[in-house]
Amino acid sequence: MMMHVLPVAAEYRHGVTWCVLNDRALGSIRDIQEFGMSNRIIDTDFGVQPDFAKIAEACGCYGEQVVDPNAVDGAIARALAANERGIPAVLDFIVARARMQQTYEHYTFYGKS
């Protein structure tokens, strides 16, 4: 949502890592639609998703897409190594759409129980 900061971070050699929790949706907005708006889902699920790792690379940053949970530690280590060299990083973690049961308690704020 804020991709314009990537080339700026690369220009100024900021050692920062952004982690995208990619559930192929605007997840928190979709959750509000599901739990607060009686499952009225509008324009928050995406069939086409950009490759955030490639966008990062195109902006002069380190980018990596992580699909396998066993690859998380290695991806973080590579991103931090890039940060130490003054290269910003983007880790695009592909995550499940499912929510844990205890997260539903948040939606009582929206009038649902």
C-alpha positions as semicolon CSV with decimal commas, in nm:
position;residue;x (nm);y (nm);z (nm)
1;M;0,000;0,000;0,000
2;M;0,303;0,228;0,042
3;M;0,535;0,102;-0,232
4;H;0,664;0,450;-0,310
5;V;0,881;0,436;0,003
6;L;1,093;0,151;-0,137
7;P;1,308;0,353;-0,379
8;V;1,347;0,628;-0,117
9;A;1,471;0,374;0,138
10;A;1,710;0,231;-0,123
11;E;1,834;0,579;-0,216
12;Y;1,917;0,660;0,146
13;R;2,041;0,306;0,223
14;H;1,800;0,250;0,511
15;G;1,843;-0,095;0,664
16;V;1,476;-0,172;0,716
17;T;1,269;-0,480;0,638
18;W;0,900;-0,477;0,553
19;C;0,703;-0,798;0,605
20;V;0,392;-0,846;0,393
21;L;0,147;-1,098;0,540
22;N;-0,009;-1,181;0,207
23;D;-0,348;-1,353;0,231
24;R;-0,446;-1,232;-0,120
25;A;-0,695;-0,992;0,034
26;L;-0,725;-0,669;0,222
27;G;-0,748;-0,899;0,520
28;S;-0,848;-0,667;0,802
29;I;-1,107;-0,488;0,587
30;R;-1,240;-0,822;0,465
31;D;-1,268;-0,937;0,827
32;I;-1,481;-0,633;0,908
33;Q;-1,702;-0,712;0,609
34;E;-1,733;-1,075;0,716
35;F;-1,794;-1,025;1,088
36;G;-1,931;-0,673;1,110
37;M;-2,130;-0,646;0,788
38;S;-2,306;-0,985;0,785
39;N;-2,060;-1,143;0,540
40;R;-2,110;-0,871;0,277
41;I;-1,775;-0,909;0,097
42;I;-1,699;-0,635;-0,157
43;D;-1,369;-0,594;-0,345
44;T;-1,137;-0,724;-0,075
45;D;-1,036;-1,065;-0,221
46;F;-0,787;-1,065;-0,507
47;G;-0,733;-1,326;-0,776
48;V;-0,447;-1,125;-0,924
49;Q;-0,174;-1,022;-0,685
50;P;0,149;-0,838;-0,766
51;D;0,481;-1,005;-0,691
52;F;0,596;-0,785;-0,402
53;A;0,944;-0,938;-0,403
54;K;0,995;-0,838;-0,767
55;I;0,860;-0,489;-0,698
56;A;1,115;-0,458;-0,417
57;E;1,396;-0,567;-0,648
58;A;1,281;-0,321;-0,915
59;C;1,315;-0,046;-0,652
60;G;1,671;-0,143;-0,558
61;C;1,574;-0,345;-0,250
62;Y;1,613;-0,708;-0,154
63;G;1,293;-0,903;-0,216
64;E;1,189;-1,256;-0,134
65;Q;0,859;-1,440;-0,141
66;V;0,819;-1,702;0,134
67;V;0,569;-1,983;0,084
68;D;0,716;-2,260;0,302
69;P;0,693;-2,199;0,679
70;N;1,025;-2,380;0,717
71;A;1,190;-2,108;0,505
72;V;1,097;-1,818;0,737
73;D;1,417;-1,816;0,944
74;G;1,640;-1,821;0,637
75;A;1,444;-1,544;0,467
76;I;1,467;-1,323;0,775
77;A;1,842;-1,388;0,797
78;R;1,890;-1,292;0,430
79;A;1,682;-0,975;0,475
80;L;1,881;-0,872;0,784
81;A;2,207;-0,941;0,601
82;A;2,088;-0,710;0,322
83;N;1,996;-0,448;0,584
84;E;2,349;-0,463;0,725
85;R;2,476;-0,373;0,376
86;G;2,235;-0,077;0,361
87;I;1,983;-0,253;0,139
88;P;1,615;-0,236;0,242
89;A;1,419;-0,560;0,216
90;V;1,066;-0,682;0,154
91;L;0,959;-1,028;0,266
92;D;0,633;-1,139;0,106
93;F;0,496;-1,411;0,335
94;I;0,215;-1,607;0,171
95;V;-0,024;-1,684;0,457
96;A;-0,356;-1,864;0,495
97;R;-0,681;-1,672;0,478
98;A;-0,815;-1,855;0,784
99;R;-0,832;-1,674;1,118
100;M;-0,771;-1,824;1,460
101;Q;-1,083;-1,859;1,675
102;Q;-0,960;-1,615;1,943
103;T;-0,929;-1,334;1,689
104;Y;-1,307;-1,332;1,649
105;E;-1,340;-1,164;1,990
106;H;-1,216;-0,843;1,830
107;Y;-1,534;-0,821;1,623
108;T;-1,759;-0,778;1,926
109;F;-1,650;-0,415;1,887
110;Y;-1,853;-0,408;1,565
111;G;-2,167;-0,534;1,734
112;K;-2,124;-0,906;1,662
113;S;-2,072;-1,172;1,925
